[in-house]
Amino acid sequence: MHPYFDPAGLRPGDVLLMKGCGAVSDLIAWFGDSTYSHAAVMVDGGCFVEAALPSARVVALTDRLAQVDEYDFIDACRPCRADGTPLREADRAALVAAARGLVGVSYPLDALLQMAVFAALRNRIPAHAGLRGLLRTMIDHALRFDPQHMVCSELVYCAFREAGLAPALITSAQLDLPLPAVDPAALLEEWRAARGRAGAAAEAAHPAKAEASEEELEDLLHRFRARRGSHPRLLQAQPGTSGLVPVPVPNPADVLPVDLETSPQLRRLGRLPMAR
């Protein structure tokens, strides 16, 4: 049983973890070793910000709770500060500004396969938590973080990081969930439909987009390096231990719903009632 939480009690900065319907959502949850396939962050006005096709957007929570054919369930989590104290109003305001500042960031649909492979590697293959922690560090160095393209959990983490509230992450225990039964034809159709929507939206938004100049690329690289260099070490890694291993400096591109779900700085409030 899952105790329900009144949506009216949600506050800006609260994190929503969702399980979508369909083959793609089932596989995202399995590869990430999580019960969730999607994440978002509450802002003001009863809305949340999420990464989605074709780009990150603001969605009214009441609309999402009515999408019973697209989402199985939505759980709410409340973040706290690194010292365990509740967020302050200034913290919540900073989170709202950071999340709204990410609206419009493109969704990297074609990168999902690469993310799935890395997710399976770091969450499922090594049974020893210390080895999984070490592999996580190696993958973090291998992945390229592009602030112009973000998936759901990456966007949530980046909003917190931009607000100076990046949650500590750990190499969590394995769930050992069975591979979901997926109809290959239905999966392919769902994937093709998503690609079609993304392509149509991109063409409408940028009908004649020119290639980036060297100056623009250099500016993007400078901003990327500035973000990576300004992020403080959160925890000291202990790859030789057999227990849960802290992630020293998470790469946002490698943050999955399970990382938010198991962060010691996010506490589950309860399940939101869908409008069934």
N, C-alpha and C positions, 0 to 999 in steps of 0.2 A: 504494500500500500504506500502511496505517496501523498503526504499531507499537502493540501492546496494552499497557495499563498495568494492573497487578494492583490490583483494587479494595481489597485489604488495605493498600495503600500510601497510600490517601487519608487526609487529615487534616482536622480541623474548619477551616472557612474556605475549603476548596477549592471551586471553582466548576464546576458541571456544565452543559455546553451540549449540548442534545439536538435531534434531528430527529424529529418525530413523523410518524406515518403519517396519510394522509387529506388531503382537499382543503383543509381549513382550515389545516392545518400547512404544506402546500405554498405556500399563498398568503401566510401569515405570513412564511415565509422569503423569498419573492420580494419582497414589499413592503418588507421590512427589508433587502433586498440582502445576504442572509446564507445560509449553508448550514444555519443552525440556526433552529428555531422555538420553542424553549423553553429556560429557564435555571432553575437551582436552586443552593442553597448547602449544602454539607455542614455538619452539626452533630456532636454526639457520638453514641455508640452505633451507629455504622454507618448513620446516617439522614441525610436531607437535608430542608430546608424548601423548599417551592415554592408559588407562587401557583397556585390551581386553583379550579375550580368546586366548590362554591359559595364556598369561602373557603380561605385559605392553610392548609397542613397539613404535618405531619411524615410522611415516607414512608421505609420501610426500603429501602436501596439494593438489597438482594437481591430485593425484590419488583419493583422497577422493571426490573432486569436480566432478569427473567423475562417481561416484557411485550413479547415479540417481535412481537406483532400490532399493537402500538400505537406502537412506537418503532423507527426504522430504526437509529439509532446514538446513542451517548452519548460525548462527549469530556470529559476532565477537564483543568482548568486550575488552576495554583497561583498565588495572588496574592503580591505582595511589598509592602514598605513603599515610600513615595514616594522614598526614597533608594536603592532597589534592593536593600536587605538583606532577608533572609527574615523572615517574621512571627515574632514572639515568642509564647511561650505565653500571655502576658497579652493579646496581640492576638487570638489564636484564641479565648480565653475570652470576650472582649468581642464577637466576631463571633457566637459561639454564643448568647450572651444576647440580642443584638440580633435575630438571625434568629428565635429562639424567641419573642421578644416580638411578632413580626409574625404569628404563627399566629392564624388567625381573621379576618384582614383579608379583606374581600369582594373577589371578582373582578369587574371591570367588563365583563361580556360585551358590553353594548350600546355600550361605548366603543371596541370593536375597529375598527369601520368608520372612525371619526374618526382613530384612530391609524394605520390603514393609509394613509389619504389623506396625512397629514402625513409618514409614513415614505417614501412614494413621492416626495413633493415634495422632501424634504431629501436623499434618497439617489440619486434617479434622474434628475431633470429637469436641474439645472445640471451641465454637464460640468466646469466649472472648480472646483477644490477650494476656492478662496477664496470663490466665490459660494455654494457649498454650505455653507461655514462660516458665512457671513453669514445665509443662510436658516435654518440651524440655530438661530442666536441669536434670530432673529425668532420662530420656532416655539416656542422655549423660553419666550419671554415671553407667547405667545398661549395656551399650554396651561395648564390649571388643575391643580395638583397636589393631590390629595385623599388624605391619609394613611389614610383609611378604605377606600380601594379601590385595589388594585394588581394589575398584570399581572406576569408572571414576572420579566423583567429589571428592572423597576421595583423589585420587592421585593428582589432581590439587591443592587442598587445602594443602596437605603435601608438594608439591614442593614450594609453596609460603611460608609455615611455615619454611621449612628448609633454605630458602633464607633470613629469617628474615623479611618477607613481608606479613605475614598472614593477609588476608583481614578481616575487621570487618564484622560480620554477625548479622542479625536481625531476629526476628520472624515476618515473612512477613504477609501481608493481604491475606485472602483466596480468591482463584479464583472461587471456586464453579464450577469446570468443571464437566460435566456429565460423568458418567462411560461410557467408549468407548464400542461400540458393538464389541464383540470378539467372534470368532468361537472357541469353546473349543477344537475341534479336531485339528484345525490349530495351536492353542497355544501349545497344548501338543506335536505336531510334531516339532514345532520350538524349544521347550525346550529340547526334546530328541536329536535333531540334535546338539544343542549346547553342551549338556553333552557328546555326542559321540566325538565331536571334542576336547573337553577339555580332555577327558580320553585318546584319542589316542596321543595327544601332550604330556601329562604328562608321559605316558608310554615310548614314544620315548626319552624324555629328561632324565627320571630317571627310567631305566628298573629294577634296583635292589636297590632302595633307602632304606637304613637302618633307623631304628627309631632313633630319636634324643637322644643323651646322656643327662644325668642329667646336665653335664657341659654346653652343648649347650643350654639347656632350661634355665639354670640359667643366661647365658650370654644374651639370648633374653629378659628375664624378666628385667635384669639390664638396657639394652638399652631402653626398653619400658618405665621404670620408669624415666630414664634420660630425655627422650623426653617429657614426661608429666610434669616433674618437672621443666624443663627449659623454658616452654612456658609461657610468661607473660600474666597477665590478660589484656584483650583488653578493655573491657567495664564493667561497673557496671550494673548488672541486676536490672530491676525494675518490678518484677512480679505483682505488684499491680496496674499497670497502664492499661488503656484500649487501648492505642495506640500501635505502633510498639515497640517491646521489644528487646533490645540488648541481644545477646548471650554472656555471660561473658567469658567462656573459652571453645570454641567448641571442641567436641570430633571428630576427623577426620572421625571416622567410622559412624558418624551421619550427615555428610555434604552431601547434595543433590544438584542436579543442580539448584533447586530453591534458595538455599542459595547463590550460586555464582551469579545467575541472579539478585537477589535483594540486593546484597552487595553494600553499599554506595561507595565502593572503586573500583567498576567496572562500566565503562560507555559504553553503547552500541555504536558501530561504525556503524553497518549496517549489512545487509544480504549479504552473499557471493554468487555470481552467479554460480549456478550449470551448468555443461556442458551438457545441454539438447539438 
